[in-house]
Amino acid sequence: MVVRVGGLAMAAQPEPDDQEAPDAAEGRPSKAPRARRKPAGYPVPDDELRAPPPPPSGNLYLYHAFRGEALKVNIYNSDGSYDIDALRAASHLLRCPRTDAERDMEPRLLVILSHVYDHFGKRRIEVTSGYRNQRRTSSYHFRGSATDILVAAVKPTRLRAFVETLDSGGMGIGLYPRAGFVHVDVRPPPSYRWIDNNPVDHSDPDRRPPRGWMTDTFCKNGSKSFSLSITML
C-alpha cells in the first residue's frame, strides 16, 4: 500500500477559471503592467477537437526534475476504477517544491500523462512543475490540474502535437520553446492553446507562496513543520 507522507495540507478555494487572471480577480488592487507579458492564446474550435481516446494502460513513470524524486505506479485498479493510493502517491510527487504543500491532483490529468507514457515508448515523464501553492490562485497549477512536462529525446513540438490528439474538449496546452517543456492542464471548455517564447520567471511575485503561509503552518503544525518550510525555500 502506498501511504502519503510529508506535505503541508493547506486548504484553498479556486478562483474563476482564467489561468492568467489579473490581480484584481484575486481581490487585490491592480498593479502597473509588467514589461514581460504572456502572449495571447486562442480557444480551440469544436471542429478541431478529437474523439475521446480509449483508456490508457494507467501506467505512469514520473520524475520530478527539481526534487529528484521518481514514481512508478498504475492509476487503475483491475476493474478499471481509480486506485486511490496511486492517485495519492502521484499527488505527493507533484507537491509544491517551494512549500511542500500538496493537493489532490485531477485524475483526468494523470490519465493524459499515462497516454503520454504509453505513446513514447514508456519513457519517464519529467515534470518541472505540478501543484504550486502560490499567490495567483487562478492558475491551474494552483488548482492541481496542470503540469509542465518533457520527455527525453522527444522534441517539445512533437510532445505537444501528440497531446493535442487527446483533446476532446477541456484542455489547455502551451508550448514553451525556450524552457523546453509543454504545459498540459484540464479545465472547463473551451480548450485553449498558446506559445510562450519567454524564459520562465521563477521570481514572478504571483508564483510566490501565499502571504503568511509559514506563520499559518507554524501555528497549526508546530515548530517542526516551520523548520521544514524554511528548508524547502
N, C-alpha and C positions, 0 to 999 in steps of 0.2 A: 504494500500500500504506500502511496506517495503522501507525505504529510507536509503541509505548508508550514515553513519555518521562516522566522525573520519577518521583516516588513512592518511598517508602521501604519496601521489601518487609519485612514483619515476620510471621514465621510464628506461627500461633496455633491451638490446638485448641479446637473448640467445646465448650461445656458442655451439660448436659441441656437439652432443648428446652422451656424455660419462659422466655418473654420477660421476665417480671417476677420471676425467681427471687430469693429473698432473698440477702443477703451470704453467709450460711453455705453456700449451694450453690456458692459460688465458692472455698470453702476459707478464708474469713475469718471472724473472730468476728462474731457478730450484733451489730448496733448498736441503739440505742434507736429506736423507731418515730418517723418524721418526721411533722410536722404535716400535710404535703402528701402525700396518698395518692392513687394512681391508682384510679379506680372499677373495680369488678369487671366483667369481661366475661362472655360466655356462649358455650359451644360451639354450633355450628350443627347442628341435627338433620339427619340424612341426607335426610329428605323435603323439606328446604328447599334442598338443593344443586341445581345446574343441570347439564344435559348439557354435555359439553365443547364449546366453540365451535369453529367452523372456524378454521384458522390465519389470523392477521392478515397484512397486507401485509409486515410486517417493518420498515417504515419507522419511524424514531424522530427526533424533534426535541426534544432535551433542553437545558435551560438551568439551570445551577447558580446559584441565587439569591444565594449568598454569594461565589462565586468570580467571577461574571460571565462564565463560560465557556459556550459553546454547542457542540452537536454534532448534525449531521445524518448519519444512517447507516442502512443496511439490514442487519439482523442475519442475513439469509439469503443463501445462495448461490443460483444459478439452479436447482440441483437440489433445493432445499428444506432442505439441511443448513445448519448454523450457519456463518456467516462468522467465523472465529476472530479476524481482525484487527478486525472490527467489534465483537465482544464485548470485546476488549481496550480499544478506544477508549472504549466505554461505561463499562467498569470504571475507566478512568483519569479520566474526567469525574466519576464518582461517588466518587472517593477521599476520604479523611478530610480535612476542611478544617482541622483543628487540627494534624495531624502530617504531612500529605501522604502518609501510608502508603496503599497501595491493595491491594485484594484482588479476585480474580475474582468478579464478581457472578453470581448464579444466573441462567442463561439463561431459566428459566421466568418469572422476574420481568420480564425485558426483553420477553418475549412479551406479558405483560399490559400493559406500558406501550405496546407497539405497538398493541394493541387500543384503548387509550385514545386514542392519537394518531389512529387511523383514525376512531373514532366521533365525536370532537368537531371534525370539520372540519379536521384537520391543523393544529390549533393547537399551539404548542410547550407542552411539559410542563415546568413549573418545579419543580425539585427543591430542597427545603430541607434534606434530609438523605438521604444514601445510606449508604455504608460509614462506620462510626465505629470508629476504633481507640481503644477505651475500656476502662475497668476492669471494667464489668459484661459479662462475656463470654457471658452467657446471652441477651443481646439479639440479635434477628435482624438488626439493623443491623451488629453486630459480625461476624455470620456472612456478610455480603454477600448477604443475601436479603430486604432491606427497603428501601423508600424512602418518604419523606414528600413528597407531590406536591400541586400545584394547577394548574389550567388557567384562564387568563384568561377572564373573563366567564362562567365556569361556577361555580355555587354548589357549595360542598363537599358539601352533601347530594345534589345531582344527580350529582356525580362519584362519590360513594360508591355511590349506587344503581346506576350503570352497572357499577362494578367488581364489585358483588355478583352481577351476571348472569354473570360469568366464572368464578364459584366452583363448580367441580365436585368440590371437596374439597382440603384442604391449603392454605388461605389464611387470613391474618389481615388484617382490615380494621377500622381505627379512625378514628373521626371526631373531629377536634379543632376545635370551633366557634370558640373564642376565637383560636386560632392561624391558622385559616382553611385548614387542609390536611387531606388524607386519608392515613393510614398504610396502606401495602399491603405485605404480605410473603407469601412462600411458606414453608410449614412442613409437618411431618408432620401427618396428620389427628389430631384433628378440626379443622375450620375454626373460627375464633374471631371474635367481634365485640365492639366496645366503643365507648363515647363518653367522651371526656375533656374536661371543661369547664375544666380548669386551664390557666393560661398555661404556655408552655414554659419550663422552668427550665434555662437553659444552664449555670448554676453547679452543677448537681447533681453531687456528687462521683463518682457512678457513670459519668458521661459524660466525666470527665477521662481523659487518656491514661494508659496503664499506668505504674505507678511504675518509674522508671529507664529509660524509653524513650529519652530523649535521650542518656543515658550509653551505652546499648547501641548506639545509632546512631553515636555518635562513635567507639566502639571498632571497629565494623565498617566504617564508611564514611569515616572521617577528618573533619577539621575543616570541610571544605566542606559536608558533609551536616549537621553540627552547626549551622553558621551558618544553613542553610536551615530547620532545625527551629525555631530561635528566631524567625525572621521569620514563621513560619506561626502562631504562638500569638496 
